[in-house]
Amino acid sequence: MPNLTLTMFLLKDSITNPEDALDPDKSRTAIQLADNSSVWGTLFVGAQKRGIPDWVGMLNQFLVEPVVDVYSASIAAVLIVWHEERYFALTFGSGRFLLDPRACVRDFGLKVTLNRVDPAKLRSMDSKVYDDLVVSTRKQLSRSGAVANFELDVGRALLRGVTGDANDGEIFKRLTGASALRFTTELSFSQLDDILEEVVAAYEDTTYQANFGWIDNVREVNEERAEELDGLLETALLQPDAGGAYLAPADVVDWTEIDAFNYTGGSSGVEYQDLSLPAYVAIHIGKGQPPDIAALKRHRVKVRRDGQPQWRDEWAVYECIVWETDLNGRKYVLFDGRWFAVDQQYAASVLGYVASISVDPSGLPDGTVGEWEEVYNAAVETADPATYALLDRQLFTPTGGGSQIEFCDLLSSGCELVHVKKRSGSATLSHLFAQGSVAADLFLQDQGLRAAVRQNLTTAGKTGHAALIPPDRPVPNDFEVVYAVLVKPGRRAWPPPLPFFSAVNLMHHATRIQNLGFRVSIRHVRLN
């Protein structure tokens, strides 16, 4: 008998009727399970969609005879079953689109998988790193391995999905867990009650803490606290910059397939190349209906994929919002449609580290509001050419190829490698921090790159600065990597705190730089 593969969702306790878990806008037919089934449940079958593929019309005009009678079809079905006082949904075909995503328990599949997967036999891991940009990553191994094989930075990556082989194989053979649970079993469908029994046991287990305990650095809050935080979000969205909140895709996406974005309520003739929370809010304020939390959860981010004329409702707007705030002395972060409380010890360690490398920007002059990095950098060298050499926008190619890098923006006579970034709503501090650690690594390892930097400085008449770059491997402790962040002072204390996940990212890169032997600091420069 072939193995059975199923995809399963756990429905929330608030679902008391299977119909309540379905998208009310999707038509379907209900069929009850027969008495010979091991569980009670109802199958919901959506309307079959049949159409001519887009490529047919594109190619027919260039063919000697047209392609005819070619169609594509899709079908969606959901089986909702009752077991141990809970509803479970098993999806078939594109059945997940029949479900209302708000009815499903998030991370159900992830928790079951972490409790039943063999930690030495992982196949794939999905993670998200949150900063000014959300970086979604899927890493796969050619054969099974442990977490260490994925080179996952557990200090800042939030685990979103895992695939691996089961640790015992009695019920499960292989599992994939995220919101949904997808698994392979040798049991038959007639033994669905036994399968559900093990699923429930795995969901309630805590054995994951032995090998994956780091996922608890950030924990989901209860519904009461989430409602309180949602109220703060509604107020923040009315600010010109949406209170610092922004939109990011809720899933890993293939950007080569995405043509444009739009939103519920947006004009069909308007499209957006990037996700923009202020643009979405402006649409509804313009209609005299500032979005509340209910609207954020109801409204959709629409995606038009390359080669397709129609817009597709991809995610709830609320699921795409990334925002952080403080309440009663504790830090909270909203992402993936959920509020998380950051573990206090973890938050303290991150913020304490950032404080330890934050220093007064001595030697770096103040900037001017409206001034961007290139203008500021040039002005610093012009004002003090004996101290600073300008290397901004000078690109160097590592020996052996690879992406070109900026060695630094300013090189000081005191052996400071200064990387400068203006902090604003669109600035990506993640790029700044990565630039510093990559450049430090290459400075230490790449003799050819050091020669190219010396030649650049010599050609620019900066022979004194060129002499600072040794032909041989440098002594890293002689140099300091300086992150200079240009920012307009606000009403709060100086220096302004970094967004929490930016602080996590800084700690990651700065620790790496220190492990190479360099000194490192972050300095906030006032824009007056």
C-alpha positions in Angstrom: 0.0 0.0 0.0 1.4 3.4 -0.9 2.1 5.9 1.8 -0.6 8.4 2.6 0.2 12.2 2.5 -2.1 14.7 4.1 -2.2 18.4 4.7 -3.9 19.5 7.9 -4.9 22.7 9.7 -6.0 23.1 13.3 -9.0 25.3 13.7 -9.3 27.8 16.6 -11.4 27.0 19.6 -13.8 29.7 18.6 -14.9 27.7 15.6 -18.1 25.8 16.7 -19.5 25.1 13.2 -17.5 23.9 10.2 -19.1 26.5 8.0 -17.5 29.2 10.2 -14.1 28.2 9.1 -14.8 28.7 5.4 -14.3 31.8 3.3 -17.9 33.2 3.0 -17.2 34.5 -0.5 -16.3 31.0 -1.9 -19.1 28.8 -3.2 -19.0 25.1 -2.2 -21.0 21.9 -1.9 -21.2 20.0 1.5 -21.0 16.2 1.7 -21.1 14.3 5.0 -18.7 11.5 5.8 -20.4 8.1 5.8 -20.8 5.9 8.9 -17.8 3.7 8.0 -15.4 6.6 8.6 -13.4 6.5 11.8 -14.3 10.2 12.5 -17.2 12.5 12.0 -16.9 15.3 9.4 -18.0 17.1 6.3 -16.3 17.5 3.0 -16.7 20.9 1.2 -16.0 20.9 -2.5 -15.5 24.2 -4.3 -16.5 25.1 -7.8 -14.2 23.7 -10.5 -12.4 26.5 -12.5 -11.6 25.8 -16.1 -9.9 28.2 -18.5 -7.5 28.7 -21.4 -3.9 29.2 -20.2 -2.4 32.6 -21.0 0.4 31.1 -23.0 -2.1 29.8 -25.6 -3.2 33.3 -26.7 0.4 34.6 -26.7 1.7 31.9 -28.9 -1.2 31.3 -31.3 -0.5 34.5 -33.2 2.9 33.1 -34.1 1.9 29.6 -35.0 1.1 28.2 -38.5 -2.0 26.8 -36.9 -3.5 27.7 -33.6 -3.5 25.5 -30.4 -7.1 24.6 -29.7 -9.0 22.7 -27.1 -6.3 23.2 -24.4 -7.6 24.0 -20.9 -6.3 24.2 -17.4 -8.5 23.3 -14.4 -8.3 23.4 -10.7 -10.4 22.1 -7.9 -10.5 22.8 -4.1 -11.8 20.6 -1.3 -11.7 20.8 2.5 -12.6 17.9 4.8 -13.4 19.3 8.3 -13.4 16.7 11.0 -14.2 16.7 14.8 -11.7 15.1 17.2 -11.2 15.6 20.9 -13.3 18.7 21.1 -11.5 20.4 18.2 -12.0 20.8 14.5 -9.3 19.9 12.1 -9.3 20.8 8.4 -7.7 18.5 5.7 -7.2 20.2 2.4 -7.0 18.7 -1.1 -6.1 20.5 -4.3 -6.2 24.2 -3.7 -8.5 23.6 -0.7 -6.6 26.0 1.5 -8.1 28.9 -0.4 -11.6 27.7 0.7 -10.6 28.3 4.3 -10.8 31.6 6.1 -7.1 32.0 7.3 -8.4 33.7 10.4 -10.0 30.5 11.5 -6.7 28.5 11.6 -4.2 28.2 14.5 -0.9 29.7 13.4 2.2 27.6 13.9 0.2 24.5 14.5 2.1 22.6 11.9 5.5 24.0 13.1 4.9 23.0 16.7 3.8 19.4 15.8 6.8 19.0 13.5 9.4 20.3 16.0 8.0 17.9 18.6 8.2 14.9 16.3 11.0 15.5 13.8 14.5 14.0 14.3 16.7 17.0 15.0 19.6 15.3 13.1 17.4 14.5 10.0 16.2 17.9 8.9 15.7 18.6 5.2 14.5 22.2 4.8 14.1 25.3 7.1 12.1 28.5 6.3 13.0 31.5 8.4 12.5 35.2 8.5 14.9 37.9 9.6 13.2 41.1 10.5 14.8 44.5 10.1 14.2 47.5 7.9 13.5 44.8 5.4 12.1 41.4 6.0 14.4 38.7 4.6 12.6 35.4 4.0 14.8 32.4 3.4 14.3 28.8 2.5 17.4 26.6 2.9 17.4 23.0 1.8 20.0 20.2 2.3 20.9 17.6 -0.4 20.6 15.1 2.4 19.3 15.2 5.9 21.2 17.1 8.6 21.1 19.1 11.8 20.3 22.8 12.4 24.0 23.6 12.3 24.1 22.4 8.7 21.7 25.2 7.7 24.0 27.9 9.1 20.9 29.5 10.6 21.6 32.5 12.9 19.4 31.4 15.7 20.0 34.7 17.5 18.0 36.7 14.9 16.2 34.3 12.6 12.6 33.4 13.4 11.7 29.9 12.3 8.6 29.8 10.1 8.7 26.3 8.6 10.6 22.9 8.9 10.7 19.7 6.9 12.4 16.6 8.2 12.2 12.9 8.9 10.2 11.7 12.0 12.1 10.7 15.1 10.4 7.3 15.5 8.4 6.6 12.3 5.5 4.8 14.1 2.9 7.3 12.8 4.8 9.8 10.7 7.6 9.2 8.2 8.2 12.8 7.1 6.7 16.1 8.3 6.6 19.6 7.1 5.3 22.2 9.5 4.3 25.8 9.3 0.8 27.0 9.8 -0.3 23.8 8.2 1.0 20.3 8.9 1.9 18.2 5.9 3.0 14.6 6.7 3.5 11.2 5.2 2.3 8.1 7.0 2.1 4.4 6.4 -1.4 4.3 8.0 -4.4 4.4 5.8 -7.2 7.0 5.7 -9.5 4.5 7.6 -7.1 5.1 10.6 -7.6 8.8 10.6 -8.7 8.7 14.2 -5.3 7.2 15.2 -3.5 9.8 13.2 -5.4 12.6 14.8 -4.6 11.1 18.2 -0.9 11.4 17.6 -1.3 14.9 16.1 -2.9 16.2 19.2 -0.3 14.6 21.4 2.5 16.1 19.3 0.9 19.6 19.4 0.6 19.5 23.2 4.2 18.2 23.7 7.1 20.3 24.8 10.1 18.2 23.7 11.0 20.8 21.1 12.6 22.9 23.9 15.5 20.5 24.1 16.7 21.2 20.5 14.8 24.3 19.4 14.3 26.2 22.6 15.7 29.4 21.1 12.4 29.9 19.2 10.9 31.0 22.5 13.0 34.2 22.5 10.0 35.7 20.9 6.6 34.5 22.0 3.0 35.1 20.9 0.8 37.1 23.3 -2.7 36.2 24.4 -5.8 37.6 22.7 -6.5 40.2 25.4 -3.1 41.8 25.1 -3.2 41.6 21.3 -6.5 43.6 21.4 -4.8 46.2 23.5 -1.8 46.4 21.2 -4.1 46.6 18.1 -5.6 49.7 19.6 -2.2 51.3 19.7 -1.6 50.3 16.0 -4.9 51.9 14.9 -3.7 55.2 16.4 -0.2 54.9 14.8 -1.5 54.3 11.3 -3.0 57.8 11.3 0.5 59.3 11.6 2.1 60.5 8.3 4.6 57.6 8.3 2.2 55.1 9.8 4.0 55.2 13.0 7.0 53.5 11.5 5.0 50.4 10.6 5.5 48.9 7.1 4.3 46.1 4.9 6.2 42.9 3.9 5.0 39.8 2.1 3.6 37.3 4.5 5.2 34.3 2.6 8.3 33.5 0.7 7.7 34.9 -2.8 9.3 34.6 -6.2 9.8 38.3 -7.1 10.4 37.3 -10.7 6.7 36.3 -10.9 5.2 39.4 -9.3 4.2 42.2 -11.7 2.5 44.7 -9.3 0.6 45.1 -6.0 -2.7 46.7 -5.1 -5.1 46.7 -2.1 -8.7 46.2 -1.3 -10.4 49.4 -2.2 -7.7 50.5 -4.6 -8.4 51.7 -8.1 -8.1 48.9 -10.7 -6.1 51.3 -12.8 -3.5 52.0 -10.2 -0.7 49.7 -9.4 2.2 49.7 -6.9 5.6 48.3 -7.6 6.4 47.9 -3.9 4.3 47.3 -0.8 3.4 50.6 0.9 1.4 50.8 4.1 0.9 54.6 3.9 -0.4 54.1 0.3 -3.0 51.6 1.6 -4.0 53.8 4.5 -4.3 56.8 2.1 -6.7 54.9 -0.1 -9.2 54.4 2.7 -8.7 57.8 4.4 -9.5 59.2 1.0 -12.8 57.4 1.2 -13.5 58.7 4.6 -12.9 55.3 6.2 -9.6 55.1 8.1 -8.9 51.4 8.4 -9.5 49.8 11.8 -8.2 46.4 12.9 -11.3 44.6 11.5 -10.7 46.2 8.1 -6.9 45.4 8.2 -7.8 41.7 8.7 -10.6 41.8 6.1 -8.8 43.8 3.4 -6.3 42.0 1.1 -3.0 42.7 -0.5 -3.7 42.0 -4.2 -0.9 40.6 -6.4 -0.8 40.5 -10.1 1.6 37.9 -11.3 3.6 38.1 -14.5 1.6 37.0 -17.5 -1.8 37.1 -15.7 -4.3 39.8 -16.3 -6.3 39.4 -13.0 -5.5 40.5 -9.5 -5.3 37.8 -6.8 -6.1 38.3 -3.2 -2.9 37.0 -1.7 -2.7 38.0 2.0 -4.6 40.0 4.6 -3.1 43.4 5.0 -2.9 42.8 8.8 -0.7 39.7 8.1 1.8 41.9 6.2 2.3 44.6 8.8 5.5 44.8 10.7 5.6 47.1 13.7 7.0 47.3 17.2 6.0 49.2 20.2 6.5 49.4 24.0 3.8 48.9 26.6 4.1 48.8 30.3 7.9 48.6 30.0 7.9 45.6 27.7 8.6 45.4 24.0 6.1 43.9 21.5 6.4 43.2 17.8 3.7 42.6 15.2 4.5 40.5 12.3 2.8 37.6 10.3 -0.5 38.9 11.7 0.5 38.1 15.3 1.7 40.1 18.3 4.8 38.8 20.0 6.4 39.7 23.3 10.2 39.7 23.2 11.7 37.7 26.0 12.9 40.2 28.6 16.3 38.6 29.1 16.8 38.4 25.3 15.7 42.0 24.8 18.0 43.1 27.6 21.0 41.2 26.1 20.4 42.8 22.7 19.9 46.3 23.9 22.7 46.0 26.4 25.1 45.0 23.7 24.1 47.9 21.5 24.6 50.3 24.4 28.1 48.8 25.0 29.2 49.8 21.5 27.4 53.1 21.3 29.8 56.0 21.6 29.8 59.8 21.2 30.4 60.7 17.5 33.7 62.5 18.3 35.4 63.8 15.2 32.4 63.5 13.0 30.6 66.8 12.5 26.8 67.3 12.6 25.0 67.1 9.3 22.1 69.1 7.8 18.4 68.0 7.6 17.7 66.9 4.1 21.3 66.0 3.5 22.0 62.5 2.2 25.0 60.3 2.8 27.0 61.2 -0.3 26.7 65.0 0.5 27.6 64.5 4.1 30.6 62.3 3.4 32.0 64.7 0.9 31.5 67.6 3.3 33.4 65.7 6.1 36.4 65.2 3.9 36.4 68.8 2.6 36.2 70.2 6.1 39.1 68.1 7.4 41.1 66.5 4.5 44.1 65.7 6.7 41.9 63.4 8.9 39.4 61.9 6.4 39.8 60.3 3.0 36.6 59.9 0.9 35.9 56.3 -0.4 32.1 56.7 -0.7 30.7 55.0 -3.9 34.2 53.6 -4.7 33.6 49.9 -5.6 36.2 47.2 -5.3 36.0 43.7 -6.6 37.2 40.9 -4.3 39.9 38.6 -5.6 38.4 35.7 -7.4 35.2 37.6 -8.3 32.0 38.1 -6.4 29.9 41.1 -5.8 31.7 44.5 -5.7 31.8 46.1 -2.3 32.4 49.5 -0.7 35.5 49.3 1.5 34.1 52.1 3.7 32.7 55.6 3.1 35.4 57.5 5.0 38.8 56.3 6.2 40.3 58.4 9.0 43.9 58.9 9.9 43.2 57.2 13.1 42.4 53.9 11.3 38.7 54.2 11.5 36.7 52.5 8.7 33.5 54.7 8.8 30.3 53.4 7.2 27.6 56.1 6.9 23.8 55.7 6.5 21.0 58.2 6.9 18.2 56.7 9.0 14.8 57.3 7.5 11.6 55.5 6.6 13.2 54.0 3.5 16.7 53.6 4.8 18.0 50.0 5.2 20.2 49.8 8.2 20.5 46.1 7.5 22.6 47.0 4.4 24.8 49.3 6.5 25.6 46.6 9.1 26.2 44.0 6.5 28.5 46.3 4.5 30.7 46.8 7.6 31.1 43.1 8.4 31.7 42.0 4.8 34.3 44.8 4.2 36.1 43.9 7.4 36.3 40.3 6.5 37.7 41.0 3.0 40.1 43.6 4.4 41.6 40.9 6.6 41.7 38.1 4.0 42.1 39.7 0.5 45.5 41.0 -0.4 44.4 42.0 -3.8 41.6 44.1 -2.4 44.0 45.9 -0.1 46.2 46.7 -3.0 43.3 48.1 -4.9 42.2 50.3 -2.0 45.8 51.6 -1.6 46.0 52.4 -5.3 42.7 54.3 -5.2 43.8 56.4 -2.2 47.2 57.1 -3.8 45.5 58.2 -7.1 43.3 60.5 -5.1 46.4 62.1 -3.5 45.8 60.5 -0.1 49.2 58.9 0.3 49.1 59.1 4.1 45.8 57.2 4.2 47.1 54.7 1.6 50.0 53.9 4.0 47.5 52.8 6.6 46.5 49.9 4.4 49.3 47.3 4.7 50.2 45.0 1.8 50.2 42.0 4.2 47.5 40.9 6.6 46.6 43.8 8.9 46.5 43.7 12.7 42.8 43.9 13.1 42.9 45.5 16.6 44.7 48.5 15.0 41.4 49.4 13.2 37.9 50.3 14.3 34.8 49.7 12.2 32.5 52.7 12.8 28.8 52.7 12.0 27.7 56.3 11.6 24.0 56.8 11.6 22.7 60.2 10.4 19.4 61.0 12.2 17.3 64.1 13.0 16.9 64.5 16.8 13.4 63.9 18.1 11.6 64.6 21.3 13.0 61.5 23.0 16.3 60.9 24.6 19.5 61.0 22.5 20.7 58.8 20.9 17.4 57.5 19.5 16.9 53.7 20.0 17.2 51.4 17.1 14.2 49.4 16.0 14.5 46.1 18.0 15.2 43.9 15.0 17.7 46.4 13.7 19.4 46.1 17.0 19.4 42.3 16.7 21.0 42.7 13.2 23.6 45.1 14.5 24.6 42.7 17.3 24.9 39.9 14.7 27.3 41.8 12.4 29.2 43.7 15.1 29.9 40.5 17.0 31.2 39.0 13.8 33.5 42.0 13.3 34.8 41.7 16.9 35.4 37.9 16.4 37.7 38.9 13.5 39.7 41.1 16.0 38.5 44.5 14.9 37.1 47.1 17.3 33.5 48.3 16.5 31.2 51.1 17.5 28.0 52.8 16.4 27.7 56.6 16.5 24.6 58.7 15.9 25.3 61.9 14.1 22.8 64.8 14.4 21.1 66.3 11.4 20.3 69.9 12.4 
